[in-house]
Structure formats: C-alpha cells, structure tokens
C-alpha cells in the first residue's frame, strides 16, 4: 500500500509543486515580518493562524505552535512538517545559529523572488517562438481539413494522374475530413502526455533535459540561468553563516537539471573529503560543459583571497545580465528560423496546388 501511495504522489506532485512552493515561501516571508517587528515565534504563528484562510495553512500553523511549545526549534519544526525544501530549512537553521533568523528568513523570500524573475525571463524568451509554432500548426491543420477536400474534388474531375506531392497532400486532407474529429484529440492528448513525460515526470524528465542541452541557443540560456542561480543562492547562503558543505547539500534542490544536481552532490562529497572548492569543481569530469573557464578562474582567485561568497554574488550579477541579453536576443534569432520552416510549408502547399494546373495544357490536348 505504501508503494502505491508513493506512485500516486509521484504523479500528483508535479501538479501541486508550484502552488505549494509559493505557499511555503509566503509562509516564511510572513514569519520574517512578524519576527522583525519584535514578536516572539509563538505569537507570530498564532497571529498567522488567525489570518490564514486555507485549512491546510491553518493546520500547519497549529502543528508548528505545538512543536515550539514542545521545545523544538523553528528549523526542526520546518523539518517535521515535510512542507519546506531543504535549502529553506538550512537557511533557517543557519539563522538560528548565527542569531540572524529574521534576516535569513527574509533572504529565503528574496531567493524565491529572484528565482521567479529568472524563470519569467526564460519563459518570456521562448513564448514568441511557441506562439508562432502553435499558430502555424493551427492554420496548417485548418487548411488541410477545410481547403484540401475542395481542391481534391476539383482535381478528381480532371481524371488524370496527379503529382506525388499533390496526392500526398490531398490524402492528408481526406484523412482529416474522415477521421479528424477522432485523430486530432488523440494526437493532442498524446503530444501533451509525451511532453509531460520527457520534461516533467520525475523519473523521465532527464530525457527532455538532455534534448534541451543539444539545442545550441537553449543550452546557452540554461547554462547562464543555472550559473546565475548557483552564484546567487550559494553566495547568499555562505554570507548568512551556513558552512559550505551544508550549503552545497541543499543545492541539488535548487535545480531540476540532473547534470547540475550531480555536480552539486559531487562538490559536497569532495568538500567533506577535504578538497578545496575550486579543486572539487575541477575534479568533476564534465565541468567544462556546465561552467565556463572564466567562472572557474574567478572562483579560484576568490577562494585564495577569502572572498568566495562576494565573488559568487558577483558572478551571479554578471550572468544575470547575460541571461537578460540572451533571453532578449533569442526570439530575434529564432524568428528567421521559424519563418524558414513556415515558408517551406507554404511553398510545399502552393507547389502541390499549382503543379496540376501547369499540367492542364497537356490534359486538354
């Protein structure tokens, strides 16, 4: 029964993830405001419970109040709820140790805001191309469904063999007229399921990630985004007083890409073995495909000068600018490529339609 519940949660989790994640970050941000105002943790949770509208969040506040009364720290209570990510718990724990709990909790909210901005840039850069492709498919299917049968009727009365390209096009239109109402919903459902399995389903999404890393422009944007996120989150964690091995232990939770997750696990392992941060990076076999040489050199210099956290934040700032430039230029670069494919489709359609007309003179003779 337990295995069955795990399987169900694996299917449901991707659909709940974003809503729950935002609720968790909002929850942390609200606590930070109450603590900054001088409230005790118990009073903050009590006030939040009174203000919460959802049953789930009210119950969460109630459970956490019970934990605090039983002597658990806030980070221990977070860990018991199974609601907060590992990097949130690590930052809260570091705040408790260093006496900067309210500041670290505000940092959690800030990290979430920065992450949302980064994702927004990525999505907006790909939105234009997606809209053009969808419109192209809709117009193409509509033309095949409603226009080609009319052309087919005209050409069938001619009684002569049609060019291969015309026959193929007309066959496609005839198929849509006869079976389109069944075929198109099934094809759409299959496409959605396919995209879900290769990009979202936990056990198979690495396939989609591998595909994305073979698309030059998209690969560049992903690398710049991951370096921005890496520098910003790790730099802030180190600034907050979190030991580097604990900070690295939370880093796999900050990305969905398997290759970066493996890198962060490797770094944590090497740091625990006593290697320096730079040496740990260099010892990873595929590091050059994930981090450019200039970033590695900056990290090497920063580690020697004792300014690793400041340099990581500087790297994040530099690559945030690169992400903005790339995301702005990507639609400009994609536009001619998309137009070429659209033009080829239009050219094939026109060619298939016009070729029989040029043959009419021979048919009349």
N, C-alpha and C positions, 0 to 999 in steps of 0.2 A: 504493500500500500504506500509505503514511504517513497519507493522508486516511482510509483505512478504520480504521486504528488509533485515530485521533482520534475518529472517530464512535463506536467501541466504548467508548472511555474516557469519552465524554460520557454514555453510557447507564449505565455501571457506576459512575461517580464518586459519584452521589448515595447509592448503597447502601453505599459504603465510607467516605464522608466522615466520619461521626460517629465510627466506630471509630478511624480513622487520626488524626483530630484529637485525640482524647483520648490516644492513644498518644504523639503529638508533645508535648503539654503535660506528660504524665507524665515523658517523657524529659527535658525541660527542667528540670522540678522536681527530678528526681533529681540531675542535674548540679549544680544550685544547692546542694543539701545537701552534696555532696562538696566543692565549692569552698569553702563556708562552713566546713567542717571543716579547711581548710588544705591539702587535696590539690591537686596540680598537675592540669592539664586532662588530660594523658596518663594519669595514674594513675586519675583519675575515670572516664575512658572504659574503661580496662582493667577496673576493678572492676565497672562496669556491664555490660560484655560477659560477665563471669563469672556475673553474677546473672540476666541476661536468659534467659527460657525460649523465646521465639519465635525462629525462624530469621531472620525479617525484621529484628528489632531487633538481634540479634547481628551480622548483616551490616552494619547501619547503624553500630554502634559500631566495627566493624573498619575500615570505609571512613573514618570520621572520625579514627580514630587515624592512619591513613595520611596524611590531609590535614594533621593537626597536625605530624607528623614532616616533611612536605614544606614546612613553613613557612607554611601557611595559618592565618589567624585563625579563631576559632570561628564568627564570623558568616559568613565566607567559606565555611567548611566546611558550615554550615547551608544556605547558598545553593546549593551544589553538589549537595546531596542531593535537592533538589526534594521535600522531605518537610514542610518547615516553612513556615508562612504568612508573608507579607511583614511583618506587624506584629511577629511574633516575632523575625524577623531584624533588623528596625530597632531593637528594644529591646536585643537582644544587642549590636549594633554600637554603640549609644549607651553601653552599659555598658563596652565595651572602651575607648571614647574617654575617658570620664569616670572610669575606674577603679572603677566600681561594677558589675562584671559579675555577681557573685553576687546582689547586691540586685536588679538588673534581671531576672535570671532568676527570682527568687522572685516578682517583680512579674508576670511572664508567667503563672505558675501562679495567682496571685491574680486576675488579669484573667479567666482561664478559669473559675475558681470563681464569680466574680461573674456572668459571662455565663450559666453553667449555672443559677444561682439565678434569674436573670431569666427564662430560658426555662421553668423549672419553674413559676414563678408564672403565666406566660401559659398554659401547658398546663393547669394545675390549674383556672384560671378558666373554661376552655372545656370541661373534662371533663364537668361535670354536664349541661350542655345536650346534649353529644354522646351521653351515655348515655341520656338521656330520648328523644332523637330515634331512636336505634337501637332501643330497646325498643318505641317506638311503631310503627316500621316492621315489626318482627318480629311484634308482636301483630296488626297490621293485615293483613299477608300471611297469617299463620296463620288468622285469622278468615275471610279471603276464600277460602282454599284448602279449609278443612275444614267451615266452617259454612254458607257461602252455597250450596253444592250441595244440602245438605239442605233449605234454605229453597226453593231452586229447584224441587225435586221436589214439595214441598207445594203451591206456587203453580201449578205446571204442571197439577195435577189439577183446579184450580178452573176452568180453561178460559176465563177472561176476560182482557181486556187489562189489563196491569199498568201502574202509573205509570212514567213515563220513568226516574226516578231508581232505581226498583226493577229495571227491565230492565237498566240500565247496570251496576248492582252485581252482579246475577246473571250477566251476561255476563262480567264480570271474574272471578268465581269459577269459572265453567265453563271459561274460558280457562286459568286456573291448574291446574285438575284435568287438563285435556288436555295442556297444554304447559308446565306449571310446572317440571317436572324439567329441561327444556331451557332455558326462558326465564330462570329466576332465576339460574342460574350465569353465563349470558351477560350478563345485566343487571348482576350484581355485578362481573364482570370489566371490563365497560365503565365502570362507575362508578369503580372503582379506577384504571383507565387514564386516565380523564378527570381525576380529582383529581390524579394524578401529573403529567400534562402541564400543568395550569394552576397547580400550586403547587410542583412540584419540578424538572421538566425545565428545564435551564439556559436553553434558547432560548425557552421559552414561559411560564415561571413569572411573568413580569411581568403576564400577564393576570390570574392569581389575585390578585396584589398590588393591581392596580387595583380589582378587585372588593372586596377587603377594605377599601380606602380609601374605599369608598362605603357601608360599613356603619357608622353613627354610633358605636356603642359600641366596636366593634372598632377603628375608626380612632383613637379616643381612646387606647385601650390601646397600640396600635402606636406612636403618636407619643410617648407618655410613656416607653415602653420604649426607643425609639431615642434620645431626648434623654438618658435615664439612661446608656445605653451610650456615647453620644458624649462626655458630660462626664467620665465615669469613665476611659475609655481615653485620650482626648486629654489630660486633665488629668494623668494619671499619666505619660504619655509626655513631656510638657513638663517635669514635675518630675524626670524621670530624665535630663534634659540633652539630649533629642532636639530639634533645630531644628524649628520649626513646619511648615516646608514638607515635611520628611521625615516628620514625624508625620502630616500630612494625606495624604501619598502612600500611607500604609498604611491609612488609614481606610476606603476602599471595601471592603477585605477583612473588615471587622468587621460588615457588614450584608448581608442578602440582598435588601433592597428597592432596586429600581433608582432610585427618585427620590432616596433618600438617597445612593446611590453617585454619582449625577450631581452632587449638591450638593457632595460632598467633592472630586470632581475639579475642579469649578468653583473651590472655595476654594483648592486647591493652585495652580491656574493664576493666579488673581488675586494670591495672595501672592507668587508668583515675578515678577509684573509690578510689584510694589512697593506694592500696596494694603494697607491695614490689615486686620486680621482682621474687625473689625466692618463696614467698608466692603465687604469681599468678600462677607460674608453678605448685606448689604442689596442688593447688585447682582444677586443671584440672583432671577430673575423670580418663582419660586413659593415664596419663602422663608416667606411668611406661612402657607402651608398645611403647612409642615413644622416650623417653630419659632414658638412664640407670642411676642408682643411683649415680655413681661416678661423672657424669656430673652435676647433681643437687647439690651435695655436693660442687663441685668446684665453682658453681655459688653462692651458699650460702656464702661461705667464701669470694669470690671476692666482693660481694655486701657489706659485713660488713667492708671490708678493703678499699672500694672505688676504686677497680681496676677491675671493671666489663668488660670494653672494652678489657683490656690487657688479662684477663682470657678467654674471648670468643675467642680471636685470638689464644691463646694457645690451647684451646680445639679444634679449627679448625685444627691446625697443628697436634695435636695428632691423630685426627680422619682421617685426610688426609693420614697419614701413614697406619692406619688401612684399609682404602679403598684400598690403593695400595696393601697391603698384601692380602686382601680378593679377590680383582679382579685378582691377580696373582694366587691365590690358587683355585679359583672357577673352571677354566677349568680342573685342575688336579683332583678335586673332582667329577666333572660332567663326566669326561671321562669313569671311570668304570661303572657308572650308565647307560650311553648311550650305552656302549658296551654290557651290560647285555641285554638291550632291543633289540639291533641289533642281538645278539646271539640267543635270544628266537625266533625272527622272522626267522632267518636262520634255526634253529632247527625244527621249525614247517614246513617249506618248505621241508626240507630234509626228515622229518618223513612222510609227506604226499606223497612224491615222492617214498620213499623206501618201505613203508608198502605193497603196492600191489605187489612189486617184491618178497617179502618174502612169499606172498600167492600164487605165481605162481606154486610152487610144488603141492599144493592142487588142483589148477585149472587143471594142466596137468593130475593128477590122475583121 
